[in-house]
Amino acid sequence: MLNFAVGPVMMEDEILKIGSKQIPYFRTEEFSNLMLENEKLLKQCVNAPISSRVIFLTASGTAAMEATVMNLFTNKDKVLVINGGSFGKRFKEICDTHYIESDEIKLNYCEALTKAHFAPFEDKNYTALLINVHETSTGVLYDMKLVKDFCQKNNLLLVVDAISSFLADPYDMSEYGANVTILSSQKAIALPPGMSYIIVDPKTQERIKNNKVKSIYFNFKDYLIDGERGQTPYTPAVSNLIQLNKKLQIITDRGINYEIKKVLKLAEDFRLRIKGLPLEIASSNPSNALTSLKPKGKMNAIQIFNHLKDYYGIFVVPNGGELAKVIFRVGHIGALTLEDNTKLIKVLNEMYERGIL
Ligand SMILES: *Cc1c(COP(=O)(O)O)cnc(C)c1O
């Protein structure tokens, strides 16, 4: 199997090995120490403001997005959502579901975010801005400098879902003025799915403490209290957190730029080598994490996805809804190599030569 998905992704052998071991009991000093180290290293990786904390939630990224909205906002708030695709739309739906008033900046698919998009939304008394820094459904990476300036000028809390961008593109919570950063285990950090990490600055911690949440499992107050001693209120995905510890040690030893450069190199290599094929790069300002491609030849996007899966055992990423036939995506994150790119390019060339692509 060769997997160019954006999550779950190919994992390194060292990480796979940990997953095959028996799971230790976790209410121990040893596990608490491992968790405190996980918190410290994650904060370091995103350059979190001093006294930030990490909430370790055993749930997928969408749950982390929803729990964040539930814990930070009430029906007295009004938030602004950047909606450039499925994940932006999801933030909007979460707000609607929880009766939190919201407006959206709606972008065309694969369109970059510009200063002009913000102009109609100045001085509107929003509490917060919600953004997926990399809109994974289209591959567009948003300009965080623009976002930061808008939030500072309008005094907004900045909530960033960096799930598919973390370790693929540079990300700096302090530099961007982000109050919250949401991450998940199955994207570029290349662990099994199941864990999310929500990094909250001191201002956000205050909001969490002063807010009443109608949920037991998703009540962040309890995670903050138990997290002080390196524990979680409920049984976490223990192996996943042991794998995280190993991965964070590897990342911080090599330096975070090593990871980002590796993804960048794979993305650049792939984008260069598809020239000559009837595949057009679809997104403006693409993230390094993936390349969205618009087929210009005989097969549409979903046919290409199916053909690669059925005849070659290669996964790329299809799109849902109205984009299903229009674009597909090729990921550059996880334990992939330049040789893996070569395999995919070879297959695509073969399909083109046979006159089917
Ligand atoms: C993958 C991803 C998520 C999480 O999706 P789940 O399927 O719930 O894990 C959230 N936001 C973005 C931007 C993503 O790429």
The ligand as a Tripos MOL2 file, in Angstrom:
@<TRIPOS>MOLECULE
LIG
   15    15     1     0     0
SMALL
NO_CHARGES

@<TRIPOS>ATOM
      1 C1         -8.4080   16.5760    9.1180 C.3       1 LIG1
      2 C2         -8.8940   17.8820    9.5490 C.ar      1 LIG1
      3 C3         -9.7710   18.0160   10.6360 C.ar      1 LIG1
      4 C4        -10.2380   16.8540   11.4410 C.3       1 LIG1
      5 O1        -11.0570   15.9790   10.7920 O.3       1 LIG1
      6 P1        -11.5000   14.6450   11.5560 P.3       1 LIG1
      7 O2        -11.9800   13.7800   10.4580 O.co2     1 LIG1
      8 O3        -12.5480   15.0160   12.5210 O.co2     1 LIG1
      9 O4        -10.2650   14.1340   12.2350 O.co2     1 LIG1
     10 C5        -10.1540   19.2810   11.0030 C.ar      1 LIG1
     11 N1         -9.7150   20.3710   10.3550 N.ar      1 LIG1
     12 C6         -8.8790   20.2830    9.3110 C.ar      1 LIG1
     13 C7         -8.4220   21.5400    8.6480 C.3       1 LIG1
     14 C8         -8.4520   19.0380    8.8700 C.ar      1 LIG1
     15 O5         -7.6150   18.9460    7.8290 O.3       1 LIG1
@<TRIPOS>BOND
     1     1     2 1
     2     2     3 ar
     3     2    14 ar
     4     3     4 1
     5     3    10 ar
     6     4     5 1
     7     5     6 1
     8     6     7 2
     9     6     8 1
    10     6     9 1
    11    10    11 ar
    12    11    12 ar
    13    12    13 1
    14    12    14 ar
    15    14    15 1
@<TRIPOS>SUBSTRUCTURE
     1 LIG1         1 GROUP 0 **** ****
